[in-house]
Amino acid sequence: MGFRKGQKIEIYKKSTDDGWESFMDAFIGTHGIITDPDTAINDSDALIEVSLVGKGTFRIPQDCLRCLDQ
């Protein structure tokens, strides 16, 4: 399943992707909204832009995200 713009997510675990930076460990458990899912690329390994509540907007690997809305 791909992510879509406006979808509510949670960073629920540390990513195994090379795009994961050590400062992102503090984001685990944070909720946010997908702002740019890169649907044109549609690469499950691609980083996607997420606006995190109280933290700002970041490019996050997809393997650490889970949908909060169905």
MODELLER restraints for C-alpha pairs under 7 A, 6 or more apart:
rsr = mdl.restraints
at = mdl.atoms
rsr.add(forms.Gaussian(group=physical.xy_distance, feature=features.Distance(at['CA:3:A'], at['CA:37:A']), mean=5.88, stdev=0.5))
rsr.add(forms.Gaussian(group=physical.xy_distance, feature=features.Distance(at['CA:4:A'], at['CA:34:A']), mean=6.70, stdev=0.5))
rsr.add(forms.Gaussian(group=physical.xy_distance, feature=features.Distance(at['CA:4:A'], at['CA:37:A']), mean=5.64, stdev=0.5))
rsr.add(forms.Gaussian(group=physical.xy_distance, feature=features.Distance(at['CA:5:A'], at['CA:34:A']), mean=5.07, stdev=0.5))
rsr.add(forms.Gaussian(group=physical.xy_distance, feature=features.Distance(at['CA:5:A'], at['CA:35:A']), mean=5.27, stdev=0.5))
rsr.add(forms.Gaussian(group=physical.xy_distance, feature=features.Distance(at['CA:5:A'], at['CA:36:A']), mean=5.83, stdev=0.5))
rsr.add(forms.Gaussian(group=physical.xy_distance, feature=features.Distance(at['CA:5:A'], at['CA:37:A']), mean=5.94, stdev=0.5))
rsr.add(forms.Gaussian(group=physical.xy_distance, feature=features.Distance(at['CA:6:A'], at['CA:33:A']), mean=5.59, stdev=0.5))
rsr.add(forms.Gaussian(group=physical.xy_distance, feature=features.Distance(at['CA:6:A'], at['CA:34:A']), mean=5.20, stdev=0.5))
rsr.add(forms.Gaussian(group=physical.xy_distance, feature=features.Distance(at['CA:6:A'], at['CA:35:A']), mean=6.14, stdev=0.5))
rsr.add(forms.Gaussian(group=physical.xy_distance, feature=features.Distance(at['CA:7:A'], at['CA:33:A']), mean=5.50, stdev=0.5))
rsr.add(forms.Gaussian(group=physical.xy_distance, feature=features.Distance(at['CA:7:A'], at['CA:34:A']), mean=5.40, stdev=0.5))
rsr.add(forms.Gaussian(group=physical.xy_distance, feature=features.Distance(at['CA:7:A'], at['CA:69:A']), mean=6.92, stdev=0.5))
rsr.add(forms.Gaussian(group=physical.xy_distance, feature=features.Distance(at['CA:8:A'], at['CA:32:A']), mean=5.79, stdev=0.5))
rsr.add(forms.Gaussian(group=physical.xy_distance, feature=features.Distance(at['CA:8:A'], at['CA:33:A']), mean=4.58, stdev=0.5))
rsr.add(forms.Gaussian(group=physical.xy_distance, feature=features.Distance(at['CA:8:A'], at['CA:34:A']), mean=6.61, stdev=0.5))
rsr.add(forms.Gaussian(group=physical.xy_distance, feature=features.Distance(at['CA:8:A'], at['CA:67:A']), mean=6.03, stdev=0.5))
rsr.add(forms.Gaussian(group=physical.xy_distance, feature=features.Distance(at['CA:8:A'], at['CA:68:A']), mean=5.38, stdev=0.5))
rsr.add(forms.Gaussian(group=physical.xy_distance, feature=features.Distance(at['CA:8:A'], at['CA:69:A']), mean=5.95, stdev=0.5))
rsr.add(forms.Gaussian(group=physical.xy_distance, feature=features.Distance(at['CA:9:A'], at['CA:31:A']), mean=5.68, stdev=0.5))
rsr.add(forms.Gaussian(group=physical.xy_distance, feature=features.Distance(at['CA:9:A'], at['CA:32:A']), mean=5.38, stdev=0.5))
rsr.add(forms.Gaussian(group=physical.xy_distance, feature=features.Distance(at['CA:9:A'], at['CA:33:A']), mean=5.90, stdev=0.5))
rsr.add(forms.Gaussian(group=physical.xy_distance, feature=features.Distance(at['CA:9:A'], at['CA:65:A']), mean=6.31, stdev=0.5))
rsr.add(forms.Gaussian(group=physical.xy_distance, feature=features.Distance(at['CA:9:A'], at['CA:66:A']), mean=5.48, stdev=0.5))
rsr.add(forms.Gaussian(group=physical.xy_distance, feature=features.Distance(at['CA:9:A'], at['CA:67:A']), mean=4.51, stdev=0.5))
rsr.add(forms.Gaussian(group=physical.xy_distance, feature=features.Distance(at['CA:9:A'], at['CA:68:A']), mean=5.11, stdev=0.5))
rsr.add(forms.Gaussian(group=physical.xy_distance, feature=features.Distance(at['CA:10:A'], at['CA:29:A']), mean=6.29, stdev=0.5))
rsr.add(forms.Gaussian(group=physical.xy_distance, feature=features.Distance(at['CA:10:A'], at['CA:30:A']), mean=5.67, stdev=0.5))
rsr.add(forms.Gaussian(group=physical.xy_distance, feature=features.Distance(at['CA:10:A'], at['CA:31:A']), mean=4.35, stdev=0.5))
rsr.add(forms.Gaussian(group=physical.xy_distance, feature=features.Distance(at['CA:10:A'], at['CA:32:A']), mean=6.27, stdev=0.5))
rsr.add(forms.Gaussian(group=physical.xy_distance, feature=features.Distance(at['CA:10:A'], at['CA:65:A']), mean=5.65, stdev=0.5))
rsr.add(forms.Gaussian(group=physical.xy_distance, feature=features.Distance(at['CA:10:A'], at['CA:66:A']), mean=5.49, stdev=0.5))
rsr.add(forms.Gaussian(group=physical.xy_distance, feature=features.Distance(at['CA:10:A'], at['CA:67:A']), mean=6.56, stdev=0.5))
rsr.add(forms.Gaussian(group=physical.xy_distance, feature=features.Distance(at['CA:10:A'], at['CA:68:A']), mean=6.67, stdev=0.5))
rsr.add(forms.Gaussian(group=physical.xy_distance, feature=features.Distance(at['CA:11:A'], at['CA:27:A']), mean=6.61, stdev=0.5))
rsr.add(forms.Gaussian(group=physical.xy_distance, feature=features.Distance(at['CA:11:A'], at['CA:28:A']), mean=5.11, stdev=0.5))
rsr.add(forms.Gaussian(group=physical.xy_distance, feature=features.Distance(at['CA:11:A'], at['CA:29:A']), mean=5.44, stdev=0.5))
rsr.add(forms.Gaussian(group=physical.xy_distance, feature=features.Distance(at['CA:11:A'], at['CA:30:A']), mean=5.61, stdev=0.5))
rsr.add(forms.Gaussian(group=physical.xy_distance, feature=features.Distance(at['CA:11:A'], at['CA:31:A']), mean=6.51, stdev=0.5))
rsr.add(forms.Gaussian(group=physical.xy_distance, feature=features.Distance(at['CA:11:A'], at['CA:64:A']), mean=5.58, stdev=0.5))
rsr.add(forms.Gaussian(group=physical.xy_distance, feature=features.Distance(at['CA:11:A'], at['CA:65:A']), mean=4.72, stdev=0.5))
rsr.add(forms.Gaussian(group=physical.xy_distance, feature=features.Distance(at['CA:11:A'], at['CA:66:A']), mean=6.66, stdev=0.5))
rsr.add(forms.Gaussian(group=physical.xy_distance, feature=features.Distance(at['CA:12:A'], at['CA:28:A']), mean=5.45, stdev=0.5))
rsr.add(forms.Gaussian(group=physical.xy_distance, feature=features.Distance(at['CA:12:A'], at['CA:29:A']), mean=5.31, stdev=0.5))
rsr.add(forms.Gaussian(group=physical.xy_distance, feature=features.Distance(at['CA:12:A'], at['CA:64:A']), mean=5.94, stdev=0.5))
rsr.add(forms.Gaussian(group=physical.xy_distance, feature=features.Distance(at['CA:12:A'], at['CA:65:A']), mean=6.10, stdev=0.5))
rsr.add(forms.Gaussian(group=physical.xy_distance, feature=features.Distance(at['CA:12:A'], at['CA:66:A']), mean=6.82, stdev=0.5))
rsr.add(forms.Gaussian(group=physical.xy_distance, feature=features.Distance(at['CA:13:A'], at['CA:28:A']), mean=5.78, stdev=0.5))
rsr.add(forms.Gaussian(group=physical.xy_distance, feature=features.Distance(at['CA:13:A'], at['CA:64:A']), mean=5.17, stdev=0.5))
rsr.add(forms.Gaussian(group=physical.xy_distance, feature=features.Distance(at['CA:14:A'], at['CA:25:A']), mean=6.50, stdev=0.5))
rsr.add(forms.Gaussian(group=physical.xy_distance, feature=features.Distance(at['CA:14:A'], at['CA:28:A']), mean=6.84, stdev=0.5))
rsr.add(forms.Gaussian(group=physical.xy_distance, feature=features.Distance(at['CA:14:A'], at['CA:64:A']), mean=5.89, stdev=0.5))
rsr.add(forms.Gaussian(group=physical.xy_distance, feature=features.Distance(at['CA:15:A'], at['CA:61:A']), mean=6.65, stdev=0.5))
rsr.add(forms.Gaussian(group=physical.xy_distance, feature=features.Distance(at['CA:15:A'], at['CA:63:A']), mean=5.88, stdev=0.5))
rsr.add(forms.Gaussian(group=physical.xy_distance, feature=features.Distance(at['CA:15:A'], at['CA:64:A']), mean=4.95, stdev=0.5))
rsr.add(forms.Gaussian(group=physical.xy_distance, feature=features.Distance(at['CA:17:A'], at['CA:61:A']), mean=6.37, stdev=0.5))
rsr.add(forms.Gaussian(group=physical.xy_distance, feature=features.Distance(at['CA:19:A'], at['CA:61:A']), mean=6.34, stdev=0.5))
rsr.add(forms.Gaussian(group=physical.xy_distance, feature=features.Distance(at['CA:20:A'], at['CA:61:A']), mean=6.68, stdev=0.5))
rsr.add(forms.Gaussian(group=physical.xy_distance, feature=features.Distance(at['CA:30:A'], at['CA:52:A']), mean=6.75, stdev=0.5))
rsr.add(forms.Gaussian(group=physical.xy_distance, feature=features.Distance(at['CA:31:A'], at['CA:52:A']), mean=5.92, stdev=0.5))
rsr.add(forms.Gaussian(group=physical.xy_distance, feature=features.Distance(at['CA:31:A'], at['CA:53:A']), mean=6.05, stdev=0.5))
rsr.add(forms.Gaussian(group=physical.xy_distance, feature=features.Distance(at['CA:32:A'], at['CA:50:A']), mean=6.39, stdev=0.5))
rsr.add(forms.Gaussian(group=physical.xy_distance, feature=features.Distance(at['CA:32:A'], at['CA:51:A']), mean=5.34, stdev=0.5))
rsr.add(forms.Gaussian(group=physical.xy_distance, feature=features.Distance(at['CA:32:A'], at['CA:52:A']), mean=4.10, stdev=0.5))
rsr.add(forms.Gaussian(group=physical.xy_distance, feature=features.Distance(at['CA:32:A'], at['CA:53:A']), mean=5.42, stdev=0.5))
rsr.add(forms.Gaussian(group=physical.xy_distance, feature=features.Distance(at['CA:33:A'], at['CA:50:A']), mean=5.63, stdev=0.5))
rsr.add(forms.Gaussian(group=physical.xy_distance, feature=features.Distance(at['CA:33:A'], at['CA:51:A']), mean=5.30, stdev=0.5))
rsr.add(forms.Gaussian(group=physical.xy_distance, feature=features.Distance(at['CA:33:A'], at['CA:52:A']), mean=6.61, stdev=0.5))
rsr.add(forms.Gaussian(group=physical.xy_distance, feature=features.Distance(at['CA:34:A'], at['CA:49:A']), mean=6.14, stdev=0.5))
rsr.add(forms.Gaussian(group=physical.xy_distance, feature=features.Distance(at['CA:34:A'], at['CA:50:A']), mean=4.54, stdev=0.5))
rsr.add(forms.Gaussian(group=physical.xy_distance, feature=features.Distance(at['CA:34:A'], at['CA:51:A']), mean=6.38, stdev=0.5))
rsr.add(forms.Gaussian(group=physical.xy_distance, feature=features.Distance(at['CA:35:A'], at['CA:49:A']), mean=5.54, stdev=0.5))
rsr.add(forms.Gaussian(group=physical.xy_distance, feature=features.Distance(at['CA:35:A'], at['CA:50:A']), mean=5.40, stdev=0.5))
rsr.add(forms.Gaussian(group=physical.xy_distance, feature=features.Distance(at['CA:35:A'], at['CA:51:A']), mean=6.37, stdev=0.5))
rsr.add(forms.Gaussian(group=physical.xy_distance, feature=features.Distance(at['CA:36:A'], at['CA:48:A']), mean=6.05, stdev=0.5))
rsr.add(forms.Gaussian(group=physical.xy_distance, feature=features.Distance(at['CA:36:A'], at['CA:49:A']), mean=4.87, stdev=0.5))
rsr.add(forms.Gaussian(group=physical.xy_distance, feature=features.Distance(at['CA:36:A'], at['CA:50:A']), mean=6.99, stdev=0.5))
rsr.add(forms.Gaussian(group=physical.xy_distance, feature=features.Distance(at['CA:37:A'], at['CA:48:A']), mean=5.08, stdev=0.5))
rsr.add(forms.Gaussian(group=physical.xy_distance, feature=features.Distance(at['CA:37:A'], at['CA:49:A']), mean=6.33, stdev=0.5))
rsr.add(forms.Gaussian(group=physical.xy_distance, feature=features.Distance(at['CA:38:A'], at['CA:48:A']), mean=6.28, stdev=0.5))
rsr.add(forms.Gaussian(group=physical.xy_distance, feature=features.Distance(at['CA:44:A'], at['CA:62:A']), mean=6.77, stdev=0.5))
rsr.add(forms.Gaussian(group=physical.xy_distance, feature=features.Distance(at['CA:45:A'], at['CA:61:A']), mean=6.77, stdev=0.5))
rsr.add(forms.Gaussian(group=physical.xy_distance, feature=features.Distance(at['CA:45:A'], at['CA:62:A']), mean=6.50, stdev=0.5))
rsr.add(forms.Gaussian(group=physical.xy_distance, feature=features.Distance(at['CA:46:A'], at['CA:61:A']), mean=6.37, stdev=0.5))
rsr.add(forms.Gaussian(group=physical.xy_distance, feature=features.Distance(at['CA:46:A'], at['CA:62:A']), mean=6.96, stdev=0.5))
rsr.add(forms.Gaussian(group=physical.xy_distance, feature=features.Distance(at['CA:47:A'], at['CA:59:A']), mean=5.45, stdev=0.5))
rsr.add(forms.Gaussian(group=physical.xy_distance, feature=features.Distance(at['CA:47:A'], at['CA:60:A']), mean=5.02, stdev=0.5))
rsr.add(forms.Gaussian(group=physical.xy_distance, feature=features.Distance(at['CA:47:A'], at['CA:61:A']), mean=4.45, stdev=0.5))
rsr.add(forms.Gaussian(group=physical.xy_distance, feature=features.Distance(at['CA:47:A'], at['CA:62:A']), mean=6.29, stdev=0.5))
rsr.add(forms.Gaussian(group=physical.xy_distance, feature=features.Distance(at['CA:48:A'], at['CA:59:A']), mean=5.10, stdev=0.5))
rsr.add(forms.Gaussian(group=physical.xy_distance, feature=features.Distance(at['CA:48:A'], at['CA:60:A']), mean=5.38, stdev=0.5))
rsr.add(forms.Gaussian(group=physical.xy_distance, feature=features.Distance(at['CA:48:A'], at['CA:61:A']), mean=6.40, stdev=0.5))
rsr.add(forms.Gaussian(group=physical.xy_distance, feature=features.Distance(at['CA:48:A'], at['CA:62:A']), mean=6.80, stdev=0.5))
rsr.add(forms.Gaussian(group=physical.xy_distance, feature=features.Distance(at['CA:49:A'], at['CA:57:A']), mean=6.78, stdev=0.5))
rsr.add(forms.Gaussian(group=physical.xy_distance, feature=features.Distance(at['CA:49:A'], at['CA:58:A']), mean=5.55, stdev=0.5))
rsr.add(forms.Gaussian(group=physical.xy_distance, feature=features.Distance(at['CA:49:A'], at['CA:59:A']), mean=4.34, stdev=0.5))
rsr.add(forms.Gaussian(group=physical.xy_distance, feature=features.Distance(at['CA:49:A'], at['CA:60:A']), mean=6.26, stdev=0.5))
rsr.add(forms.Gaussian(group=physical.xy_distance, feature=features.Distance(at['CA:50:A'], at['CA:57:A']), mean=5.52, stdev=0.5))
rsr.add(forms.Gaussian(group=physical.xy_distance, feature=features.Distance(at['CA:50:A'], at['CA:58:A']), mean=5.49, stdev=0.5))
rsr.add(forms.Gaussian(group=physical.xy_distance, feature=features.Distance(at['CA:50:A'], at['CA:59:A']), mean=6.21, stdev=0.5))
rsr.add(forms.Gaussian(group=physical.xy_distance, feature=features.Distance(at['CA:50:A'], at['CA:60:A']), mean=6.73, stdev=0.5))
rsr.add(forms.Gaussian(group=physical.xy_distance, feature=features.Distance(at['CA:51:A'], at['CA:57:A']), mean=4.13, stdev=0.5))
rsr.add(forms.Gaussian(group=physical.xy_distance, feature=features.Distance(at['CA:51:A'], at['CA:58:A']), mean=6.48, stdev=0.5))
